[in-house]
Amino acid sequence: SDGSIRLHQMTSEYPLMQWNDSTNGQPIIALKWALTRPAVFFVLDASSHIYIWDLLENDLLPVAKQTIPSENVVTMALLGEPEKTNGLLGIVLAKESGQIDIQYVKKKWALP
């Protein structure tokens, strides 16, 4: 609810990494790991901002932030085929009106 993200290992109750206030205090609506690149994850906050984290590039801050204009995004999902190395990865955004938007991710964040 405060924008904090914690990365845990299944065998420990203590986080490996913790990022406080990663969304400037906005609640996190969804967090999804990339299907094609294990070091990348996406965070959607309550203000319809999507933060892209690539832990191989920067483990302190998101590498990109995208604002979805005009309408609140209520959830997101990812699409892609992990067994294929074509680097195709998409973000599916569900908006408050019921509209679905699909955006494709740059190859640098999708390639294995």
URKAZI-V764365 format. One record per residue. N is the residue number from 1. RES is the residue in one letter. SS is DSSP state (@ for helix, = for strand, . for the rest). PSI is psi in radians with two decimals (NA if undefined). D_FIRST is the distance of its C-alpha to the first C-alpha in whole Angstrom. Layout:
# URKAZI-V764365
n	res	ss	psi	d_first
N	RES	SS	PSI	D_FIRST
N	RES	SS	PSI	D_FIRST
This chain:
# URKAZI-V764365
n	res	ss	psi	d_first
1	S	.	-0.28	0
2	D	.	0.11	4
3	G	.	0.14	6
4	S	.	2.51	8
5	I	=	2.37	10
6	R	=	2.34	13
7	L	=	2.07	16
8	H	=	2.64	18
9	Q	.	2.46	21
10	M	.	-0.38	22
11	T	.	0.08	25
12	S	.	2.52	23
13	E	.	-0.21	20
14	Y	.	2.44	19
15	P	=	2.57	17
16	L	=	-0.69	20
17	M	=	2.66	18
18	Q	=	2.30	14
19	W	=	1.88	13
20	N	.	2.51	11
21	D	.	0.70	10
22	S	.	-0.29	11
23	T	.	0.49	10
24	N	.	0.64	11
25	G	.	-0.07	8
26	Q	.	2.44	7
27	P	.	2.55	4
28	I	=	2.21	6
29	I	=	-0.73	9
30	A	=	2.60	11
31	L	=	2.20	13
32	K	=	2.34	16
33	W	=	2.48	19
34	A	.	2.43	22
35	L	.	-0.39	25
36	T	.	-0.20	28
37	R	.	1.81	27
38	P	.	-0.34	25
39	A	.	0.00	24
40	V	=	2.37	22
41	F	=	2.81	18
42	F	=	2.42	16
43	V	=	2.27	13
44	L	=	2.22	12
45	D	=	3.05	10
46	A	.	-0.23	9
47	S	.	0.28	13
48	S	.	0.66	15
49	H	=	2.43	15
50	I	=	2.20	16
51	Y	=	2.31	16
52	I	=	2.15	19
53	W	=	2.25	19
54	D	=	1.77	22
55	L	.	-0.34	22
56	L	.	-0.46	26
57	E	.	-0.75	26
58	N	.	2.07	24
59	D	.	0.19	21
60	L	.	-0.56	20
61	L	.	2.79	19
62	P	.	2.62	18
63	V	.	-0.28	22
64	A	=	2.73	21
65	K	=	2.33	19
66	Q	=	2.26	20
67	T	=	2.33	19
68	I	.	1.90	20
69	P	.	2.85	22
70	S	.	-0.41	23
71	E	.	2.55	21
72	N	.	2.35	17
73	V	=	2.23	16
74	V	=	-0.39	15
75	T	=	2.92	15
76	M	=	2.73	17
77	A	=	2.87	20
78	L	=	2.60	22
79	L	=	2.52	26
80	G	=	2.98	28
81	E	.	1.78	31
82	P	.	-0.47	30
83	E	.	-0.19	34
84	K	.	2.54	35
85	T	.	0.46	35
86	N	.	-0.12	36
87	G	.	0.37	32
88	L	.	2.04	31
89	L	=	2.27	27
90	G	=	2.69	26
91	I	=	2.20	22
92	V	=	2.15	22
93	L	=	2.23	20
94	A	=	2.13	20
95	K	=	2.85	20
96	E	.	-0.58	20
97	S	.	-0.18	24
98	G	.	-0.12	24
99	Q	.	2.46	25
100	I	=	2.33	25
101	D	=	2.33	25
102	I	=	2.21	26
103	Q	=	2.40	26
104	Y	=	2.51	27
105	V	.	2.53	26
106	K	.	2.53	29
107	K	@	-0.54	31
108	K	@	-0.39	30
109	W	@	0.03	26
110	A	.	-0.50	28
111	L	.	2.42	31
112	P	.	NA	31
